[in-house]
Amino acid sequence: MAKRLSVFAGTGDLVPHAVEAALKAGYKVQVLALAPRTDLAGVKVINADLGNPLGLIWNLKIFRTSHVVLAGGITLTDGQREGLAKFANNNSDRPSGAPSQALGDAALTGLATVLKKMTGADLVGVHEIAPDLLAEKGLLSGPALTDDQSRSAAFALRMAREIGRLDIGQAVVVVGEHVISAEDISGTDGLLARVGGYHAKGLAGGGDAPLVLAKAVKPQQPLFADLPAIGPDTVTNAKAAGVSIVAVEAGKSIVIERERLIAAAERENISVVGMTIDG
């Protein structure tokens, strides 16, 4: 029996890559678009509403979905987060006096459990559909790092993990062993825009130590959801922000449009490196 994949698709370039990889792997594919998509030829695309979880379940069931993957950027309103968290909690209201629940990593795990129970589908990561997208350990592009730069990049990755532990974001920018700024709801693009403003004002960068962008998976997050990702635009935005090193957690981060990213990094003289996190 053919595997049948439903792709919950947000924004960004990861989505068409995930769809293409799934088709090559022999999946029957449908796309539940959480954001407008006009770049997905050859597959059924359904406009999806996160505010209607039962409608999503219906679409999964009538397609006879065997696997579900989340791909691309998804922005949730507070109301959508609360509704999905409630749905992930078996549609039960929280007990009186209990703290409100956001759609964090525990809720995503609960959502996966509910989807499995109601549809029989397994929630899988993009890296399981397209393992070639994973960042390997070592220099991916650009100049090799000096020992001092390697120490700074390793520090940045540890700090990215700590930011993730607090469920704030997945990325930080550091100089040396000093954190300049951390990712928040505005994502990596917002982080780099802020750092670019600091850099333009002379508040960050300009010394001997380079600015380093690091992205790492949250230690508590399920790996089927929102792995850290970089692509050519990451390199371009890093250059504009004064960042000269991009470090990602090897084996747990996605590299989108690898050839274009490598070319952009070489052109902009930016080092892109995959590293593991010690400790």
FENVENTA-V662264 format. One line per field, one symbol per residue. ss: DSSP state (2 for helix, 1 for strand, 0 for the rest). psi: psi as a letter, one per 20 degrees, with the letter a starting at -180 (. if undefined). burial: + if it has 24 or more other ideal C-beta (glycine too) atoms within 12 Angstrom, else -. Layout:
ss=???
psi=???
burial=???
//
This chain:
ss=000111111010022222222222000111111000000000011110000022222222220000111110100002222222222200000000000000002222222222222220011102222022210001111000002222222222222222222000001111100111110000222222222222220000000000111110000000000001110222222222201111111000111002222222222200111110000
psi=pqpoppoopbrrihghgggghgghijqppqpooiqppjknqjqppppqoiimhhhggghgghilphqpqpprpppprhggggghggghkkkqqqqpiqqqprmbhghhghghgggghhijqpprqhhhhmhiiqprpaphraqqqrgghggghggghhhhhhghhikgajqrprpdlppgqqqbhiahghghgghhggghijipaiahpqpppqpqqphiqpiiplqqqqahhggghgghijpipopqopijqpopmgghgggggggilpppqpqrpq.
burial=--++++++++-++++++++++++---+++++++++-+--+--++++-+-+--+--++-++--+-++++++++++-+---++++++++++-----------+++++-++-+++-++--++-++++++++++--++++--++++--+---+--+++++++++++++--++++++++++--+++++---+++-++++++--+----++---++++++++++--++++++++++++++++++++++++++++++++++++++--++-++--+-++++++++--
//
